[in-house]
Amino acid sequence: MFIYNVTVKIDTDLAADWLSWMQTTHIPDVMATGMFLNHRICRLLSNDDDGLTYAIQYECTDLATLQRYSTQYAPKLQADHANRYANKYVAFRTVMEVL
């Protein structure tokens, strides 16, 4: 089992809108690809005046599935996010293996 983790720091003034959009649009779109088994969204507990940080984790069975997601689906989904929240967030992605 593998976890595809996307960490996003969003400007505080957009955090409520962003979280709503993630829960109602973006995450359902990612899950609709059929590449992931489950997901969760977590908020990092930190005192940061310029934004809130979230980790969105998607579970998949193997690296081939994750690679297929990365090439077939991720570019459009990431562009949708970038266009909606341009210059208001930073993001990075990591892959973890569940032991």
N, C-alpha and C positions, 0 to 999 in steps of 0.2 A: 504494500500500500504506500502511496506517495501523497504528499500534501503540496499543492501549489499555493504559495502564500503571497498575497499582494498587500504590501503595507503602504498606506496612503495617509499623508498629512494634508488636511484640508484647512483653508482659512476659517477661522472661528465664525465669521459672519455668514458663511455658506454651509456650515456643518449640518444644520438641520435639513436644509434642502438636499444636500448631498446624500445624507443617510436615507432620507425618504426615497430618493431616486435610485439609490443602490438597492434598497429592499423591494421596490415595486417594479423596477425596470431592468437595471443592469444585471443583478444577480439572477433573476429569472431568465434573462437572455443567455447568460453563461450556462446555466443549468439546462436550458432547452437544446444546447448543442449535443447533449447526450454523452459528453466526455467525462463527466464527473458524477460520483455517486452521492455526494453529500457536500454541504457547505456550512460555514458558520462565519459570523462577523463579530469581532471583538474590538473593544475600545481600549487603547493603552491608557493606563492610569498614570498620568504625569501632569504636572503644572507647567503648561507651555502657553504663553500669552499670544503667540502668533498662529496658533492652530491646534486642531485636535487630530490625534493619530489613531488610525484603525488598522486592523489586520483582518483581511478576508481570506479564509482558508477553504480550498476546494480539495476534496479527496478523489483520487483516481487510482485505478488498479495497477497501471504500469507506465513506464516512461514513454513507450510508443504512443499510447493514448494521449499523453501530455504533449508530445511532439506534434501529433496530428492537430490537437487543439491550437497549439502555438502557430502553426502554419496556415490552417484553414479558417480559423475563427477569431483568434486574438487580435489580428491587425484591425479589423473593423470595430470590434468591441472597444479596444483601447482608443481608437480614433474618436468614437462616440463620446467617451469619457473626456478625452483631451479637448474636444471641441466645446463641450458643455461647460467645463471648468478651467478653461485656458488661463494659465498664469496664476491660478488660485490653489494649486496643490503641487506636491511632489510625491512620487511613487517609486517603489522598487519591488522587484519580484524575486522570490527564492523558491527552491524546491527542496523538500525534506523527505527523507525516507522514514517510515514508521518502523521501528524495530520491535 
